[in-house]
Amino acid sequence: KLLRVDGKDTTLTYVFEINTGAKSDEAVKNEDHNRMQKAVTKGVCQSSKRFLDANISLAYEYKSAISKKELFTFFIDKQKCKELKYD
């Protein structure tokens, strides 16, 4: 669930709350970080090209719906998209 969008300087931060079910925060961080980072980065690079081309960086912050603690934050800019390897 999208909670809010914050803007500071040239970065937009989207803050989401996710229901992790029975998994602990630590398990989610350890087991899902890489998969989520790859999926989010790929999606943003494809859908937010206009922002990235205007040198606006995007951050996606994910919090636990249960504990309200941060699980991960991904920072995406034009350079990160250039480095992205599509499988």
N, C-alpha and C positions, 0 to 999 in steps of 0.2 A: 504494500500500500504506500503510495506516495504521500509523505507527510508535509513536505515543503520544498521550495526552491529558494536558495540564497544566492546573492550575487555579491562578489567582492573583487574590486579591480577588474581583471579580465577573466575571472573564473566564475562559472555557474556551478553551484553544488546542489545536486538532487539528493534529498534525504528520504530513504525508504525504510519501512519497517517490514520485516519478514517473519512469518511464522515458521519456526524451525522444527515444530513438532516435538517429539520426544528427545531429539538430539540436544546435547549440552552446547553452550556457546563455544567451548574449546573444541568439541568434536566438529562443529560446523567450520570453525576457523581452520582446523587442520585438514579436514576432508574435502571441503568445498571451495576453498580460496582460489586455487589455480583454475578450476573449471569455471567458476563464476567470473574471474578476471578475464579469461579468454572470451567468454560469451558476451560479457558486457562491453569489452573493448571492441570486439568485432561489430557488434550491433551499433555502437555509438559511431564508429568510424564510417559505417554505411549510412546511417540515418541523420547524422548531424554535420555533414560535410560543410554546409553553409557557415555554421558557427566556427568550425575548425579552420576553414579558409580565411575567416576574418580574425584569426589569431585569438579566438576565445577558447579557453581551456574548460574542460568539463570534469567535474568530480562526482562520483556516485558513491554515496555513503549508505551502508546497510546496517540497520540496528535490529536487534532481537525484539520481537513483539512481546516476548515473555519477560526478559530481564531489562529491556530498554538499553542495553549496552551495545556499543559499536562492535560489529563483527568484522567488517572490512570497509576500506575506502579505496576506490580506484581513481587515479588521476589520468585523464586522457587529453592529449594535445595533438596537434598536427604531426609532430615528429613521432609520437608513439604509433600513430596510424601508419606512417611510412615504414616503421619497423615491424609491423604486424605480419606474421606469416599465416596465410590462409591454408588450411589443410583440406 
